[in-house]
Amino acid sequence: MSYSSTDAASTTTPDWACIRSHESGGNYSENSGNGYSGAYQFMPSTWNEAVTGAGYPQYANGEAFMAPPAVQNAAALWLYRRDGWSPWSTRYVCGL
């Protein structure tokens, strides 16, 4: 798996747009009702870890869809830096 430094630094890349599109239709307020939420469809446990790791612990113990887009993006970048694209099953559709 290759990691682009651009993808690790910004969620404005085409790769991230593809992930958001396939995870939530690009909707940061998406609450799918299946335990996943936000633009990147975080599970609550992953959300708590990623948002805390990204420096926004005040958003932990909530759900991703309730956080502003900038906080969701920061949490996604933190998770990507730790795990690459593996947390997102839609990575295959996006060619990642």
ROPA-323766 format. One record per residue (C-alpha): residue number from 1; x, y, z; residue in one letter. Coordinates in Angstrom, 3 decimals. Example, Ala and Ser with C-alpha at 12.3 -4.5 7.8 and 13.67 -1.06 7.14 Angstrom:
num 1; px 12.300; py -4.500; pz 7.800; residuo A
num 2; px 13.670; py -1.060; pz 7.140; residuo S
! end
This chain:
num 1; px 0.000; py 0.000; pz 0.000; residuo M
num 2; px 1.379; py 3.380; pz -0.895; residuo S
num 3; px 0.805; py 6.492; pz 1.132; residuo Y
num 4; px 0.821; py 9.900; pz -0.481; residuo S
num 5; px 2.170; py 12.718; pz 1.644; residuo S
num 6; px -0.525; py 14.904; pz 0.107; residuo T
num 7; px -3.246; py 12.523; pz 1.292; residuo D
num 8; px -1.725; py 12.519; pz 4.770; residuo A
num 9; px -1.745; py 16.313; pz 4.909; residuo A
num 10; px -5.091; py 17.261; pz 3.378; residuo S
num 11; px -8.538; py 15.828; pz 2.753; residuo T
num 12; px -8.918; py 18.000; pz -0.351; residuo T
num 13; px -7.394; py 15.385; pz -2.666; residuo T
num 14; px -9.374; py 13.346; pz -5.202; residuo P
num 15; px -8.691; py 10.203; pz -3.117; residuo D
num 16; px -10.413; py 11.690; pz -0.082; residuo W
num 17; px -13.277; py 13.032; pz -2.213; residuo A
num 18; px -13.817; py 9.506; pz -3.506; residuo C
num 19; px -13.801; py 8.031; pz 0.006; residuo I
num 20; px -16.321; py 10.633; pz 1.242; residuo R
num 21; px -18.510; py 10.160; pz -1.800; residuo S
num 22; px -18.734; py 6.403; pz -1.356; residuo H
num 23; px -18.954; py 6.452; pz 2.444; residuo E
num 24; px -21.615; py 9.126; pz 2.904; residuo S
num 25; px -22.377; py 10.804; pz -0.391; residuo G
num 26; px -20.026; py 13.531; pz 0.836; residuo G
num 27; px -22.461; py 14.396; pz 3.634; residuo N
num 28; px -20.736; py 15.353; pz 6.893; residuo Y
num 29; px -24.113; py 15.152; pz 8.679; residuo S
num 30; px -24.783; py 11.566; pz 7.555; residuo E
num 31; px -26.141; py 9.373; pz 10.339; residuo N
num 32; px -26.745; py 6.026; pz 8.688; residuo S
num 33; px -28.477; py 4.544; pz 11.719; residuo G
num 34; px -26.217; py 1.472; pz 11.657; residuo N
num 35; px -23.667; py 2.795; pz 14.143; residuo G
num 36; px -21.556; py 4.610; pz 11.560; residuo Y
num 37; px -21.749; py 8.352; pz 11.014; residuo S
num 38; px -20.197; py 11.428; pz 9.485; residuo G
num 39; px -18.576; py 11.955; pz 6.106; residuo A
num 40; px -16.127; py 9.100; pz 6.708; residuo Y
num 41; px -18.622; py 6.784; pz 8.457; residuo Q
num 42; px -16.748; py 6.409; pz 11.719; residuo F
num 43; px -17.705; py 3.713; pz 14.219; residuo M
num 44; px -18.088; py 5.299; pz 17.681; residuo P
num 45; px -15.009; py 3.578; pz 19.133; residuo S
num 46; px -12.839; py 4.557; pz 16.165; residuo T
num 47; px -14.249; py 8.061; pz 16.234; residuo W
num 48; px -13.385; py 8.508; pz 19.909; residuo N
num 49; px -9.825; py 7.367; pz 19.347; residuo E
num 50; px -9.268; py 9.348; pz 16.143; residuo A
num 51; px -10.847; py 12.595; pz 17.287; residuo V
num 52; px -8.882; py 12.479; pz 20.535; residuo T
num 53; px -5.685; py 11.665; pz 18.643; residuo G
num 54; px -6.357; py 14.575; pz 16.295; residuo A
num 55; px -6.507; py 16.947; pz 19.243; residuo G
num 56; px -10.265; py 17.380; pz 19.641; residuo Y
num 57; px -11.121; py 15.327; pz 22.734; residuo P
num 58; px -14.168; py 17.482; pz 23.396; residuo Q
num 59; px -15.873; py 15.675; pz 20.483; residuo Y
num 60; px -15.166; py 12.189; pz 21.850; residuo A
num 61; px -18.014; py 10.133; pz 23.281; residuo N
num 62; px -20.304; py 11.593; pz 20.677; residuo G
num 63; px -20.868; py 10.713; pz 17.091; residuo E
num 64; px -18.922; py 11.960; pz 14.109; residuo A
num 65; px -21.935; py 13.484; pz 12.361; residuo F
num 66; px -22.318; py 15.952; pz 15.247; residuo M
num 67; px -18.797; py 17.372; pz 14.749; residuo A
num 68; px -17.933; py 20.137; pz 12.269; residuo P
num 69; px -16.400; py 19.102; pz 8.939; residuo P
num 70; px -12.941; py 20.381; pz 9.944; residuo A
num 71; px -12.936; py 18.106; pz 13.003; residuo V
num 72; px -14.118; py 15.103; pz 10.968; residuo Q
num 73; px -11.372; py 15.800; pz 8.429; residuo N
num 74; px -8.736; py 16.043; pz 11.159; residuo A
num 75; px -9.888; py 12.747; pz 12.666; residuo A
num 76; px -9.818; py 11.062; pz 9.245; residuo A
num 77; px -6.282; py 12.324; pz 8.615; residuo L
num 78; px -5.146; py 11.093; pz 12.025; residuo W
num 79; px -6.591; py 7.648; pz 11.317; residuo L
num 80; px -5.029; py 7.606; pz 7.840; residuo Y
num 81; px -1.604; py 8.456; pz 9.269; residuo R
num 82; px -1.943; py 5.525; pz 11.646; residuo R
num 83; px -3.605; py 2.905; pz 9.417; residuo D
num 84; px -3.470; py 4.098; pz 5.819; residuo G
num 85; px -6.595; py 3.479; pz 3.761; residuo W
num 86; px -7.447; py 0.180; pz 5.502; residuo S
num 87; px -10.227; py 1.596; pz 7.754; residuo P
num 88; px -12.327; py 2.423; pz 4.679; residuo W
num 89; px -13.666; py -0.545; pz 2.734; residuo S
num 90; px -14.598; py 1.836; pz -0.084; residuo T
num 91; px -10.876; py 2.289; pz -0.752; residuo R
num 92; px -11.120; py -0.529; pz -3.307; residuo Y
num 93; px -13.784; py 1.318; pz -5.301; residuo V
num 94; px -11.502; py 4.348; pz -5.211; residuo C
num 95; px -8.494; py 2.342; pz -6.404; residuo G
num 96; px -6.585; py 2.755; pz -3.148; residuo L
! end
